[in-house]
Each structure stands twice: as structure tokens, then as C-alpha cells.
Amino acid sequence: MTAIPRDRLRPMRARRADEPHRVATPLELFFDLCFVVAVAQAAALLHHSVTGHHVADGLRGYLTVFFAIWWAWMNFTWFASAAYVHLDRPR
């Protein structure tokens, strides 16, 4: 594995929260789409369990996986929001 030269590394920079006409970047939209697909996959497994008359097992599994997906998404959202708030504080 090769090391990345230090001149190529840059600190993460957040966009200003008061930026006019601020829209989500394609990377932010792709990240959200990944979570949507993960929830859809979990729902498909729930559907499979319900049609197989294993409602309790399917619901327990779905809720467990949904909580894990939601928790990951919520933590990332909190992190992104905190980065934007940090820029608004006076120096």
C-alpha cells in the first residue's frame, strides 16, 4: 500500500449554511439513496417472511435491521449538521 503525499491531503471543508440556493451535492444524494436501498432490502425480507407466515420473526428482524440503518443515517446527519453549525460561530 502506498502512502498518500501530505500535499494531497486536505481537511474536510463544509459549505456555509447561509449559502443562497444551497442544494445537496450529488455525493450527499447518493449517500441518502444507499440508505433508501438498504431499507428497501430490509422491507423485501420482511415481505418474504410475512408471505411465509413467519410474521413475528420477520418483524423482529426488520425492526433490528431498520434500527441499525436508521442509527447510522442519523449519526451521519448529526455530524454533517454539526459541521455546518461550527462554521456559523464567530471566531
C-alpha positions in Angstrom: 0.0 0.0 0.0 1.4 3.4 -0.9 1.1 6.4 1.3 -0.7 9.5 0.1 1.6 12.5 -0.1 0.8 15.2 2.6 0.3 17.9 0.0 -2.7 15.9 -1.5 -4.5 15.6 1.9 -6.9 18.4 2.6 -9.1 19.0 5.7 -12.8 18.4 5.2 -14.5 21.7 4.5 -18.2 22.3 5.0 -20.3 24.6 2.9 -21.8 27.6 4.6 -25.3 27.1 5.9 -26.5 30.5 4.8 -25.3 29.9 1.2 -28.0 31.1 -1.2 -29.8 28.4 -3.2 -27.9 25.7 -1.4 -28.7 22.3 -2.7 -27.5 18.8 -1.8 -24.4 17.6 -3.6 -24.6 14.5 -5.8 -22.5 12.7 -3.2 -25.0 13.6 -0.5 -27.9 12.4 -2.6 -26.1 9.1 -3.4 -25.4 8.6 0.3 -29.1 9.0 1.1 -30.0 6.7 -1.8 -27.8 4.0 -0.3 -29.8 4.2 2.9 -33.1 4.1 0.9 -31.9 0.9 -0.9 -30.9 -0.7 2.5 -34.3 0.0 4.0 -36.0 -1.4 0.8 -33.9 -4.6 1.1 -34.9 -5.0 4.7 -38.6 -4.5 3.7 -38.3 -7.1 1.0 -37.1 -9.6 3.6 -40.0 -8.6 5.8 -42.4 -9.2 2.9 -40.8 -12.6 2.3 -41.3 -13.5 6.0 -44.9 -12.3 6.1 -45.9 -14.3 3.0 -44.2 -17.4 4.5 -46.3 -16.9 7.7 -43.3 -16.0 9.8 -44.6 -12.6 10.9 -43.0 -12.4 14.3 -39.6 -13.5 13.1 -39.7 -11.2 10.1 -40.9 -8.2 12.1 -38.2 -8.7 14.7 -35.5 -9.0 12.1 -36.9 -6.0 10.1 -37.0 -3.7 13.2 -33.5 -4.7 14.3 -32.0 -4.0 10.8 -34.1 -0.9 10.4 -32.9 0.5 13.7 -29.2 -0.2 12.7 -29.7 1.6 9.3 -31.6 4.5 10.9 -28.9 4.9 13.6 -26.1 5.1 11.0 -28.0 7.6 8.9 -29.0 9.7 12.0 -25.4 9.8 13.2 -24.1 10.9 9.8 -26.8 13.6 9.6 -25.9 14.8 13.1 -22.2 15.0 12.1 -23.0 16.9 8.9 -25.2 19.4 10.8 -22.6 19.9 13.4 -20.0 20.8 10.8 -22.3 23.4 9.3 -23.1 24.9 12.7 -19.4 25.1 13.5 -18.9 27.5 10.6 -21.5 29.9 11.8 -19.8 30.6 15.2 -17.9 33.8 15.4 -14.1 33.4 15.6 
